[in-house]
Amino acid sequence: MGFMDTAKDAADATGDKIGEVVDDTKERVSDKVDEMQADAEVAKAEAERDAVHAKNEHKEHMRQD
């Protein structure tokens, strides 16, 4: 029975390790998605800022003429 117990323990340890790897991978993917969403929000805010700046410059230019 010693060999069977050792094989069972090894299989359990392997299963646990695979579970940990899967959990870690899911967490990394989730972190990357969060990062990409934050980057998209920053890009949108910068685009809006630039658009407002350009609009204000255009209005100021029109006032000077």
C-alpha positions in Angstrom: 0.0 0.0 0.0 2.9 2.4 0.4 3.4 2.8 -3.3 -0.3 3.6 -3.8 -0.3 6.1 -1.0 2.7 7.8 -2.4 1.1 7.9 -5.9 -2.1 9.3 -4.5 -0.3 12.0 -2.5 1.7 12.9 -5.7 -1.5 13.1 -7.7 -3.2 15.2 -5.0 -0.2 17.6 -4.9 -0.2 17.9 -8.7 -3.9 18.6 -8.7 -3.4 21.3 -6.1 -0.6 22.9 -8.0 -2.7 22.9 -11.2 -5.5 24.6 -9.3 -3.1 27.3 -8.0 -1.8 27.9 -11.5 -5.3 28.3 -12.9 -6.2 30.7 -10.1 -3.1 32.7 -10.7 -3.7 32.9 -14.4 -7.3 34.0 -13.9 -6.1 36.7 -11.5 -3.4 37.9 -14.0 -6.0 38.1 -16.8 -8.3 40.1 -14.5 -5.5 42.4 -13.5 -4.6 43.0 -17.2 -8.2 43.7 -18.1 -8.4 46.3 -15.3 -5.2 47.9 -16.5 -6.4 48.1 -20.0 -9.7 49.6 -18.9 -7.9 52.2 -16.8 -5.7 53.1 -19.8 -8.7 53.5 -22.0 -10.3 55.8 -19.5 -7.1 57.9 -19.4 -6.9 58.1 -23.2 -10.6 59.2 -23.3 -10.1 61.9 -20.7 -7.0 63.1 -22.5 -8.9 63.2 -25.8 -11.7 65.2 -24.2 -9.2 67.6 -22.7 -7.5 68.1 -26.0 -10.8 68.7 -27.7 -11.9 71.3 -25.2 -8.5 73.0 -25.5 -8.7 73.1 -29.3 -12.3 74.4 -29.1 -11.2 77.2 -26.7 -8.3 78.1 -28.8 -10.5 78.3 -31.9 -13.0 80.5 -30.0 -10.2 82.8 -28.8 -8.9 83.1 -32.3 -12.3 84.0 -33.6 -12.6 86.7 -31.0 -9.4 88.3 -32.1 -10.5 88.6 -35.7 
